[in-house]
């Protein structure tokens, strides 16, 4: 059986080539398909088994991405399912991101844009600090987030986007004179490279402006990290590394200026020889054995079937019970899920930077493209969590949303045996023919 059709311009009905389309089995499995439209906007997914699917599309610049999924049913015995989609013109947010001095460009920083009425998009700054976020639905209420490794987040609210137009927005990173630095080591004091250290407000419901209140550091070859520009306050640290158990540390006080030093120790996870063992590492290609698969007695990692490209961040703590005021409740939802969006951006950069060390040179471009694809799914997941949170706020009386983390902590069990303990309910994508 196959699923196919055309992607066309909504105004001209002309086919649009170069649209990346996804068909994903729903719910609860890792099977999916991906390809780009060609020959007048045409696409065909072959060897699709009967079942329920979700359809997404990442459009070229100038069109609105289809991030909200289109349900697709493939009935038993039906050889061809046709799905034609019309793309609407979208807007762009473009500009330059500067470091805290307001002059030096900030490179390799993810920029995401979200809004209540369905808009979501992302971009990445170049070496000159310039970025473009394309495929945005028209709206007057975008929140733009800049999140660079080692630098506190920057958020701009109320950004307007019009169809067919470019909104210029330049941003400057936090200039707070603070630095959190430290090391991440294993149980025998060896440095752990590429570990992620996330600092977020210990009580996010009390944070009126999330700018300067979230930061992610990634350790270098000698296990050291640095995060600059955080506002004064009390923070929670979450530390993760591929193949190691995660560590949380609370009550970290960041002063109004100066430097504080932290040290974290992670314990390695091991599995049974020949059996996949997942320690929080994910691949856009689905759940696969990777470098975190070790013999039960430790030692040299087993040869991976595929290399996991994405190290998922730990879920942030669930939002507090919403107050009786619905608008304040919605604002709390934004603060909580904006953290998810920011962490997704930081994870994407960490994964992209790791690509040259995980794959051979011919595969680096594919590795980086896969990291970007999964980043988009992270954005979509966080946005849907935000929508669910806000729906709870509008009930009478308001009800707190469920914890988006399916499982967290040493005593909990994942929802099914082949999912890691920080799984949040949306299966990873397996790219197939």
N, C-alpha and C positions, 0 to 999 in steps of 0.2 A: 504494500500500500504506500501511497505517497501523498504529501501535502504540498501544494504549490499555488502560484498565482502571480499577480503583478503588483508592484508598488508604483503609484502614479502621483503626479502633482495634482493637488485638489483643485486648483484654478484652471489648469490647462489640459488635464487628463493625459499628459505626456508621461511616459515611463521614466523612472528615476533610477539610474544605475549607481552602484557603490553604496547602497543601503545594506548595513549588516543586520540580517534578520536571524532571530533565534526561535526555536520551537523547543519547549521544555515540558517534560512529562510532569503532570501535577495530580495530586501532591505526593510528597514523600519518597521520591526516587531521585537518582542522580543522572538519569539518561536525558540527553538533550542533543540538539543539532544546531549548527551555525553555518551560514554562508553569506556571500555578498550578492546582491542583485546585479544582473547584467542583461545585455540584449534587450534593452527597452524596459528595464525594471523587473525582469522575470526571475523567479527562484523556484526550486523544487527540492523538497526533502524526500529522499527515497528510503525504503525499508522502514517505514513507520508502522509500528504495531498498533492495534486498536486500543483506544483509551482516551483519557482526558489530557489536554495539553494547554500550555499558555504560550502566546505568541508575543514577541517584543521586536522592536526595530530601533537601531541607532542610525539616524539619518545624517546625510552630509550637511555641511554648514548651510544655513538658510532655512532649514526645515525643523519642525518640532519632533523630537524623539518620541517614540511610543514606549514609554516606561511603564505606564499602567497596562497590565497584560490584557490581551484579547483571548478569551476562552475559545478553544478549538476542540471539537469532538471528532474522533476518527472511529466511525462505526465498524463493527465486525462485518466483513464481506464487501465493504466499499473500497474500490481500488484507488480512487482519486478523490481527495477533498480539496476544493478550491477556496482560497482566501485572498481576496484583492483588498488592498488598503490604500487610502488616499492620504497623502501627507500635506499638512498645512504649513504655511510659511511661519517661521518663528523669528525670534529676536536674538541678539547677541549682547553679552556683557564683555567689555574689553578694557584693558588698561595696563597699568604697571604697578607692581608691588615692590615697595622699598623696605630695606632694613630699618631698624629703629632710628638711625640717624636721618632718615628722610631723604637720603641722597643715593646710597649704594643699592643697586638692584638686588632683590631676593630671588635667587634661582631655585628651580626644582621644587616649588611650593604648590601643592594641590589647591585649587580654587573651586569651591562648590557653591551652587545657587539653588535654593529651595523656596517654595511658596505654598500656602495653604490650598490654592486652587489648582494644583496639579503640576506645577513646573518643577523640574529638577534637572540639573546639568552640572558638568564639571570640566575643568581645564587644568593646565599645568604651566607654571611660569618657565620661560626660557632663561638663558644666561643673562639676557638683558632685563629680566624681571617682567617681561610682557606676557600676557595671557589672553585667551579667548574662551569664553563659555558659550557654546552654540546650542542650537536646538531647543531654545526656551519658549514656552508658551507665553503669550502676552499677559502681563500682570503688573500691578503697581506696588507689589508687596514682597519682592524677593529679599531673602536674607543671604548675603554673600559671606562665605567663610574662607579664610586663608589659613592653611595649617602646614607649616614647614617643620621638618625634623630639627629638633634642638631649639625651637623658637615658639613662644606662646602664641595661641590662636588669635586671629583678628576677625571681627564680625562687623558687617555693615548692614543695617536694616533699612527697609523701605525703598529698595532700589526698583525703579520702574523699567519695564521692558515692553517694546512695541513690535508688532509684526513687521518684518522686513527692515528693521532699524537696528543700529548699534548704540548701546548705552555705554558711555565712557566712565569708568570708575577706577581711580588709582587709590591704593591703600598703603598704609605705613605700619610696619610691625610694631609691637609693643616696645616702648623705650624704658620700661621699669628697670632700675639698676640692680636687678637680682640675677643670681645664677644658682641653679641646683646642679651639682656635679657629683660623680661617684663612679663606682665599679660594680660589675656583675661577674661573680666568680662561681666555679663549681665547688663541690664538696671538698676537693683537695687544693683549693685556692688557685686553680688554673683559670685564666680569663675566658669569658664566653663572648665571642664576637656576634654581632647582629642580633643581640637581645633588645627587645623593646621595653622602655621604661615610660609608663604613662602616668602623669600627675594630673589629677582632676579634683575639683572642690569636694571636700568631705561631706558638705551639706549643700548640694547644688540648688536646692529649693530656695536657699538664702542668697544666691548670687544674682544680682540685678542685671549685670552686664557680663556676658561670658567672655568677652574680649580680654585677653591677658590672663584667663583663668584655667586654661587647659594647655598642656605641653607634652610632647613625646620626644624622647631621646632614643637613639640607636647606638649601641656600643660599637667601638672600633676594634681593631685587631688585638688590642691589649685590654679589652673589656671595660673601657671607660666611656662615659656619656656626659653630655652637658645639655641643660635646658635653660634658656635665658628669657627674661622679660615677664616672668610670672608676677601677678599682683600679690601683695601681702595677704596671707590667709592660712587656713589649715587645710591640708591636702591629703589625698589618698594616693599611694603609689601602687601600680600594678606592673609586675615584671614578668615577661614571658620570653622564652627562647625555644627554638625548634629542638625537640627531643628532650626537653626538661619540664619538670613540673613548675607551674606558675606560683608566684609569691605576691601577697598583698601586704602592704604596711600602711597603717593609719597614723593619724595625729602628727603629720609632718608639718611643721610651722615654717612658712616662708616669710622672712622679714621684709621690711620696706626697702632695704638695700643690703648689699653684701652677698656673700657666698655661703651656702651650706653644702656639706659633703655627706653622701649616703653610701652605704655598702650593702649589697644583696648577695645571697648565696642560693643557688638553684641546685636541685638534685636531679640527676639524669633518670629518665624513664627507660625501662627495658621491656622487651617482649619475648615470646617464645619463637625459636628459630622456625622460619617458614610461614609464620602467621603475621598478617598485617597488624601493626600497632600504631595507633594514631595519637600523637601527643600535641594536638592543637594545630598541626600543619595541614593546609588545604591546598588543593590544586584546582584551577578552573576546569580541569579535565575529570573531576570527580574524586572520590575517595580512592587513593592509590598508595601502595607502599612507597616509602621514601627514605631519606637519610636517617629519620628517627627510628627506623626499624633495626633493632640490635639483637644479637644472640642473648639468650637469657642470662648468661654469665658476664655480659658486657663485651668489650672488645671492639673490633672494627665494624662499622656499620655494614649491613648487607647491601648488595647492589640493588638500587631502586628500579622498579619497573618504569616509573615516571618520577621526576623530581617535583615534589610539591613546591609551588611558586608563592603561595600566599600564606603568611603566618597570621591567623585571625587574632584580633585583639580580644581580651577578656570583655565580657559584657559589663557595662556600667551598672551600678546598683539600681534597683527598680525605683521609679519615681515615688515620692511620698504620697500619702492619701491626699487627694485634692481638697482644697478648701471649699466652702459653700459658694464663694464667688466664682462663677463659671469662667470669666475672663482671666482671673488670676490662675485658675486651674489650667487653662489653655496655655498661659505663659509658662507655667511650670513644665508642661509637656514639651514646649519648644526648647527649654533649657536642657532637659534630659536627653532628648533625641538629637539635638544639635551636637551633643557630645558624640553620639554614635556616628554622625556624618563626618565630624572632624577626625575621629579615630580611623574611619574608613580611608580618608585621604592620606593620613600618615602611613597607614599600612601599605597603601598602593606604592608610595615612594620607596618605602623600605624594601618591598618586593622587587621593584624595578631595579634598584641599586644592587640587589643581590643577584640579578640575572646573570651578569658576566661570570659570577663565581659558581653558578649552579649548572650551567649548560655550556656546550662548546660554542665557539663564535658563530657558526652558521645558524644556530637556533636562538641567538640572543634577541633578534627582532620579534620572533614568535613568542618568546618568553615575555617580553615587555608588553606585547599586544594582549597576551592572555591576562597579565596583571591588570591592565586597563579594563578589560572586559569584566573581570570579577569586581573591580572597583565600582563599576556601574551597577552591578547587582547589589553590592553593599549599600549604595545610595538608595536604590529602590526599596530594599528591606527596611532601612531606617525610616524612610518616608512613610511606608505603610504602618510601621509601629507608631509614628507620630499621629497618623490619622486615627488609629484605634484609640490612642490615649485621649485625643480631643473628643471623640465620640462619647467616651465615658464621662467627660466633663459636662456634656450637654444633657445628661440624664438627670432625672429628679428623684432623689438627690444625686449629686455627682458620685460616681463609683470609680475607685482606682482601677487602672488597667492591670492586666496580668503581667507578671514578670516576663519580659521578652527572653531572658536567659532560661533555657529549658533545664539547666542543671549547672550548679557551681558549688565548689567546696569538696573537701575530701570524702564526705559521707554520702553524697548524692550519687544517683545512678543516671546515666544518659537515657533518653526516651527509648532507644533501641540499641542493641549491643554494638552496632557498627558505626555509631556516631560518637564523636569526641564529647568531652564533658562541657565544652563551652559552645555547643551547637545551639543556634537560635531558631531553628525551625524551617529554614529555607534551604533545600538541598543544593549542593554545588552542581555546576554544569559539567556534563561530559560531552565533549565535542565529538561527533561521529559523522559518518557519511549519510 
